[in-house]
């Protein structure tokens, strides 16, 4: 069985990883102190990764306001759904609001356009 997580958490994890990549790129730039041009390129590239992370966090925040909140039948907590199928953010229970998908095996491909 594949490891699934909620789409919102996946996007937040991606944004967090952009921050770390930005810091690592900037840290690599420190090793080029003798060449200000190369160091500046690495610093600017790292800053761009961090700005991209901010944009992704803003985008998922805006997207999160348009989600449907449902109560998970397994853990009882309120969770947000994006698309036709999603996972509970807390217990990873497969969720769907589409009656056609009730009882079917969970697959993220159901969210793709036909």
LINKA-V265681 format. One record per residue. N is the residue number from 0. RES is the residue in one letter. PHI is phi in whole degrees, -180 to 180 (* if undefined). NEAR is the number of other C-alpha atoms within 8 Angstrom. Layout:
n: {N | N}
res: {RES | RES}
phi: {PHI | PHI}
near: {NEAR | NEAR}
//
This chain:
n: {0 | 1 | 2 | 3 | 4 | 5 | 6 | 7 | 8 | 9 | 10 | 11 | 12 | 13 | 14 | 15 | 16 | 17 | 18 | 19 | 20 | 21 | 22 | 23 | 24 | 25 | 26 | 27 | 28 | 29 | 30 | 31 | 32 | 33 | 34 | 35 | 36 | 37 | 38 | 39 | 40 | 41 | 42 | 43 | 44 | 45 | 46 | 47 | 48 | 49 | 50 | 51 | 52 | 53 | 54 | 55 | 56 | 57 | 58 | 59 | 60 | 61 | 62 | 63 | 64 | 65 | 66 | 67 | 68 | 69 | 70 | 71 | 72 | 73 | 74 | 75 | 76 | 77 | 78 | 79 | 80 | 81 | 82 | 83 | 84 | 85 | 86 | 87 | 88 | 89 | 90 | 91 | 92 | 93 | 94 | 95 | 96 | 97 | 98 | 99 | 100 | 101 | 102 | 103 | 104 | 105 | 106 | 107 | 108 | 109 | 110 | 111 | 112 | 113}
res: {X | X | X | X | X | X | X | X | X | X | X | X | X | X | X | X | X | X | X | X | X | X | X | X | X | X | X | X | X | X | X | X | X | X | X | X | X | X | X | X | X | X | X | X | X | X | X | X | X | X | X | X | X | X | X | X | X | X | X | X | X | X | X | X | X | X | X | X | X | X | X | X | X | X | X | X | X | X | X | X | X | X | X | X | X | X | X | X | X | X | X | X | X | X | X | X | X | X | X | X | X | X | X | X | X | X | X | X | X | X | X | X | X | X}
phi: {* | -76 | -89 | -112 | -144 | -67 | -64 | -63 | -66 | -63 | -69 | -65 | -64 | -61 | -65 | -65 | -66 | -62 | -64 | -64 | -63 | -60 | -65 | -65 | -63 | -65 | -64 | -63 | -62 | -64 | -68 | -106 | -60 | -74 | -120 | -58 | -66 | -66 | -61 | -65 | -61 | -65 | -65 | -68 | -62 | -62 | -63 | -64 | -62 | -69 | -65 | -61 | -62 | -62 | -63 | -66 | -61 | -63 | -62 | -69 | -65 | -67 | -66 | -66 | -74 | -100 | -79 | -97 | -91 | -128 | -95 | -67 | -70 | -86 | -101 | 81 | -89 | -76 | -135 | -102 | -114 | -119 | 87 | -75 | -131 | -158 | -110 | -64 | -70 | -106 | -114 | 62 | -75 | -65 | -127 | -152 | -109 | -87 | -62 | -68 | -97 | -58 | 83 | -81 | -63 | -65 | -150 | -67 | -66 | -64 | -82 | -74 | -66 | -80}
near: {2 | 3 | 4 | 6 | 11 | 12 | 9 | 9 | 9 | 9 | 10 | 11 | 8 | 8 | 13 | 9 | 8 | 12 | 11 | 8 | 10 | 14 | 10 | 9 | 12 | 14 | 8 | 9 | 14 | 8 | 7 | 10 | 8 | 4 | 7 | 8 | 6 | 9 | 13 | 9 | 9 | 12 | 11 | 9 | 11 | 14 | 10 | 9 | 12 | 12 | 8 | 10 | 12 | 9 | 8 | 11 | 10 | 8 | 8 | 11 | 8 | 8 | 8 | 9 | 6 | 6 | 9 | 7 | 8 | 8 | 8 | 12 | 5 | 6 | 7 | 7 | 7 | 8 | 11 | 11 | 14 | 10 | 6 | 9 | 16 | 14 | 13 | 15 | 10 | 7 | 7 | 10 | 8 | 9 | 10 | 10 | 6 | 8 | 6 | 4 | 7 | 7 | 4 | 5 | 4 | 6 | 6 | 8 | 5 | 8 | 8 | 6 | 4 | 2}
//
